[in-house]
């Protein structure tokens, strides 16, 4: 698969490969430019695949236009094809554990994460209470060692969108169930109060730190 990186691509485009999955990112000023670049790249990929005895499954190939800038529309998306079959257009896609959406709000990603976090918190607290009930600070250690890293997974993908208030609010809301468990507070308490009482850094601030640290390490 590494030889796919050697393919000459139009300016503003690049390929990312993980295992047997290929992601093509295309930048263009309008729909027509993206169509032209996309079909050119797909032709090169098909030729590359044939040379290496690889094929692409059209049923597992998707196109997700990034629409938040207003230049693309899901109702009239770029037409990109494989062997005369138009690639299906979707408004969200899951890749490497992160659900991307066409507006880059990551709403669906954080909603699924919220449900999983609440379930994980309940299961871990049940085990901790049953076997380690006398260790009052145990769940705080569980939070830092297991839950917080789980919540911050994929920060390299969505970290540059932390300027959006809804993403910051989504992140901090993910802390509610674990922090209520740590502080043993009432469920009516605000998230901000839980963060202060528990002494736990708000998750949006922690995410920004992680994102910046990862960005610097790649330089």
Secondary structure as UniProt FT lines:
FT   HELIX           2..6
FT   TURN            11..12
FT   STRAND          13..18
FT   TURN            19..20
FT   STRAND          21..26
FT   HELIX           31..51
FT   TURN            52..53
FT   HELIX           58..60
FT   STRAND          62..63
FT   TURN            68..69
FT   HELIX           74..76
FT   STRAND          81..82
FT   TURN            83..84
FT   STRAND          85..86
FT   STRAND          88..89
FT   STRAND          92..95
FT   TURN            96..97
FT   STRAND          98..101
FT   TURN            102..103
FT   HELIX           107..131
FT   TURN            133..134
FT   TURN            136..137
FT   HELIX           138..142
FT   HELIX           143..147
FT   HELIX           148..151
FT   TURN            152..154
FT   HELIX           155..158
FT   HELIX           159..161
FT   TURN            162..163
FT   HELIX           165..174
FT   HELIX           176..183
FT   TURN            187..188
FT   HELIX           191..198
FT   HELIX           203..218
//
